[in-house]
Amino acid sequence: MSFKTVRGMQDFLPERAAKKKWIEDTCRRVFESYGFRPFETPIVEEFELLAKKGGAGEAIKEEIYYFKDKSKRELGLRFDLTVPLGRVVASNPQLPRPFKRYAIGRVYRYDRPQAKRWREFTQADFDILGSDSPLADFEILSVAIDVMRALGFRESEFKVKINSRPLLQEIAICCGVENKKIVDCFRCIDKLDKIGKKGVEKELKQKGIKTQILGQLSVKNPENLKLKNPSPLKEIMGLLRLLKKSKLDRFVELDLSLARGLEYYTGMVAEVTVANSPSVGGGGRYDKLIESYGGKPTPAVGCSFGVERLLDSLGGRIKPKASAALFLIPVGDRAVEEAIGIASKIRVLGVNCEMDLMNRGIGKNIQYADKMGIPFVAILGETELKERALTIKDLKSGKQQKVKLADLAKLKKLVEK
């Protein structure tokens, strides 16, 4: 009998897992550079909590991993990292404001598996709660841009698209869209990049919605929009000025047709796009979430990256370091006994050291170390035992030198060059 991964799940063998870890570590480093602090929550949550987001209710059972435990409690696997954040903040009003947290973890959705869409995947989230200042929106966008640059994406390879939910709603109202049809209108608009303008126009007509809005969403200068309430436009233009002042505007594009998170976002919305790929991240302002979970009214804004999406987009560009910097090769029984203690001393110095466990010859061990990307090998044979030294070989240059066992600190400097 052979076993396979559960449908919609995937294994990460060491090389790909190392690349994924590098992406997560890079995200973590950027998040912490802005003062975001780590945060963890359980994978399992009460179904009632999961059903509250966006008012999904019972219908969400079709989209998530839902089950009852042995005590007949209704539970589910988290489908994002924001819902647990809302629960924690609602239950802990003593948390400092602003509360800046990041979380990197697995989430689960019962979607139909397809290219670049999995039922289990990893998100890297960062959020600011407690501030309604446009500076908080600006910082979220700034972090998103810095993550993409830190990952090695060039300026021409990615774009952060932004819009404003209140602005989009104001445009819809001014174009004669009825209040009761606004959500349906936005759902159609959200398909522009998938079915094109003609396809969206057809869907709008089928739903009895005026198509005038499509013309307004395509204006090049947003100042030319015909609005009764200019406040939402002023807010998004103010955010764009902050980005321009910081010379980040070249990474950002105002896209009036961006309509993600319809029942969820209350202000700025954002999407991180990469050429020839689904979006790799997205977020926005969600000022009503904490209150919906029984907490005090709390302004909030955040963004989330899909780690696997980033991994797919970066492909072979990621070259993570090997887990070990040195491979220790003992030759003979006496050398093996000595090598155990030597390897321990090398690790204490802060050098990751792997040792031969297969009792192979020097040649095969060097081949293994090279295949694993380990840059140096240390040979301990009869000659080295007599000299109380190691023979260190740089696998890249082929050069060899001796390092005395009494002077292992020299070894640390050597492998860290």
Secondary structure as UniProt FT lines:
FT   TURN            7..8
FT   HELIX           14..33
FT   TURN            34..35
FT   STRAND          37..38
FT   STRAND          44..46
FT   HELIX           47..52
FT   HELIX           53..55
FT   HELIX           57..62
FT   STRAND          66..68
FT   TURN            70..71
FT   STRAND          74..77
FT   HELIX           82..91
FT   TURN            93..94
FT   STRAND          99..108
FT   TURN            115..116
FT   STRAND          120..129
FT   HELIX           134..150
FT   TURN            151..152
FT   HELIX           155..157
FT   STRAND          158..164
FT   HELIX           165..174
FT   TURN            175..176
FT   HELIX           179..181
FT   HELIX           182..189
FT   TURN            190..191
FT   HELIX           192..206
FT   TURN            207..208
FT   HELIX           212..217
FT   HELIX           222..224
FT   HELIX           231..245
FT   TURN            246..247
FT   HELIX           249..251
FT   STRAND          252..254
FT   TURN            256..257
FT   TURN            262..264
FT   STRAND          268..274
FT   TURN            275..276
FT   STRAND          281..285
FT   TURN            287..288
FT   HELIX           289..292
FT   TURN            293..294
FT   STRAND          300..306
FT   HELIX           307..314
FT   HELIX           315..317
FT   STRAND          326..330
FT   HELIX           333..348
FT   TURN            349..350
FT   STRAND          353..355
FT   HELIX           362..371
FT   TURN            372..373
FT   STRAND          376..380
FT   HELIX           382..387
FT   STRAND          389..394
FT   TURN            395..397
FT   STRAND          400..404
FT   HELIX           405..407
FT   HELIX           408..415
//
